[in-house]
Amino acid sequence: MLNREKSTRERENVSRYLSYLYLVVLIMGVFGSPAIFRNCQAETVEDGLQRIMETANEILADRSCPCLCGRSLPGSPNPPACFGCSAGKNEISYVLESLEAGKKPQEIIMDLNSPIIIDVFADYTDPHLAQVWKMVKQISKDLHQFRVVLRAPCLTREALRALKLVECSRLDGKCSAIQEALINHQGPWDWDTLIRLAAKNGQTQEQTKASINLVDVKAQVAKDQQHARERGIGMFPAITINHQLTSNTAQAIQRKIGEILRKESI
């Protein structure tokens, strides 16, 4: 009896550890980087944050990657898992940030079950991104759609720096704030400027510098570039709704979303 109870406790401990490890891997996109755990202070995995991670794990456990590859979310222990997908990472960050903001799990699940996913393909350095992003976010908000993903092809070294900064911010829950700041940033794009920008939006310079070399975005960039080619994208910024290329106009976006929602309601 005692041995059985001990075995049960051990399985529960392993399960809790794997849940935490799973979420860290998902959020950061860092594989085999023990320095991440050294940099995490002990209190970050206790009490409120621990409950958020456990709830997020319950919400995400059986979900497929929203890129519709038919695989589990990136980093999932349920093989096969999608690898390096920004759409999957965005879904995970959305869950964590929503829970931290006090949103109820059932509301989050309803958001994730939306039949609409909007991908905006553009680099942070694209001078037209801010205008397109603002338009898409406003339309999606008006229509109660929350699955909007920025897919950065990283066509320049400066664009790659910006993407790495965003990925560094996922574990600290600052991803959305720093992403919005980068979208509205008009340059310059050197590291010192980007690190200061992150600091203005809640991520300390020490946090950024500690994690910047631990983040590997090669697979993510390759995946986003692959999806851009598969969807016939030749110019950026570009918008796809449920993988279908859509004109960069408010009318076209509203019409496409309306068509999908009407079909779903039948």
C-alpha positions, 0 to 999 in steps of 0.5 A: 500500500505504501509503495503504491502511494509512493509510486503515485506521488512520484508519478504526480511529481514527474507529471508536474515537472513535465508540465512545467518543462513543456510550457517553458519549451513551448513559450521560449522555443529553447530546446536543451537550454538549462540556463533558462532554468537557472535564470528563473527565480524560484518564486516564479513557479509557485503560487499564482504563476504555478496555477496559471501554468497548470491551467494553461497546460489543461487548456492546451494539452490536446490542441492541434497547432493552428497552422493546420499541419495536423500535428500537436502544438510546438514542443508538445509531448504528444507526438508528432508535434509542429516545430518552430511554428509562430502560429502555435507559439502565439496560441500558447502566449495568448493563453498564458497572457489571458490567464494572467489578465484574469480571463476565465478558462472557458472564455479562452477556450471559446476564443481558441475554438474560433473558426477564424485565424488571420496571419499577417506576413511581414517583418517588424522593419516593414514601414507598412506593417503598423498600418496593416496590423492596426487595421486587422486588429481593429476588424478582428476585435469588432468581429470578436476574433482573437486569433491574429498572428504576425508571421515574420519572414525575416528578410534582413538581419535587422528583422531577425533581431526584432524577432529574437527580441519578441521570442525573448519576451515570451517567458516573462509574459511581455510578448504582446507589449513588446510586439506592439512596441516593435510594430510601431517602432520606426528604427533604428534596429541595432541591438542597443536600441531594441534592448532599450525598447524592451526595457520601456515595455517591462523587460529589463535589460538584464533579462533580455541580455541573459536570454538573447543568445538562448533563443533559436528562431531558425526553425520558426523563420523557415516555417513562416517562409515556407507557409508564405510560399505555399500561400502564394505570397510574393509581396509583404505585408500580406494577409491570409485568412484561414490560409487563403490570401486576402487583399489588404483592405478592410472591405476584403477582410470583413467580407472574408471573415463574414463568409466563414462565419456564415458557413459555420453557423449553417 
